[in-house]
Structure formats: C-alpha cells, structure tokens
Amino acid sequence: MVGALGGFGFPGPVLVQFALMYVLLGGLTFALSALLRTDWLIAILFMFLQTLLHGLVSAGAEIGGFTRAVERILPPFHLAQAAGVSGYPGGAALAHVLLYGAGLVAIGLAVLRYRPLGSGGRS
C-alpha cells in the first residue's frame, strides 16, 4: 500500500509482526503439508487453539498441567505481536519466533527427505 506521496502505508513494527506471523504460519503449514492433506485447516486450528490457551494462561485461569504443556508446545503466535519499548518484538521473543519457525521448516524438510513428494504419502 503506497500512499499518495509515495510513502509506504504500513509502519515498521506492523511489517515486522506480519513477517513473524508469516514465519510461524508458513513454517507450520509447510511441516503439516509434508504430513497431511488438510494442512491449512490444521494450521489455523493450531493458531486459534494457541491464542485461546495463551489468553487463558495470561488471564490467570487455572488450567491443568497437560493443557499448560499443550500451550507451550504449540507455535508461539503471541510472541509475534509482543512489542518491546521501540514497538518491535524484543530480542528473546524475536529469537524464539525465528528459531521455532526455522525448526518447523526443518521438520518439513526432514519429512520430505524420507517421504518425497509424489510418493503417495498424502492421500
């Protein structure tokens, strides 16, 4: 979106949040697409589930150990929106999101190494 005077319409922190969400959602979808046929549906469900569980944890709701473990295992979508003092995600949140996204891509590549595309693995 370019403004009338040629400036870019989105501020920097918003673009960084979009990029971090892309890293997580793209990595998750890539990993799931190597395993399943309904990759986008499951990725969106994971995103909503993580957002819901993180909201409960942040609000101080009493949840069990299994639910807390599920919330920690799911991709950290909440960190993509975590803004630091400058409006950008802080160093630890940024590293967590980038490493988690890279790990998801690595999982997808590992699955494709042992079950290549077109081998009939996806039904």
Protein Blocks (a to p, Z undefined) as FASTA:
>chain_A
ZZfkopafbdfklmmmmmmmmmmmmmmmmmmmmmmmklmmmmmmmmmmmmmmmmmmmnop
acdfklmmmmmmpccfklmmmccfkopacfklmmmmmmmmmmmmmmmmmmmmmmcghilp
aZZ
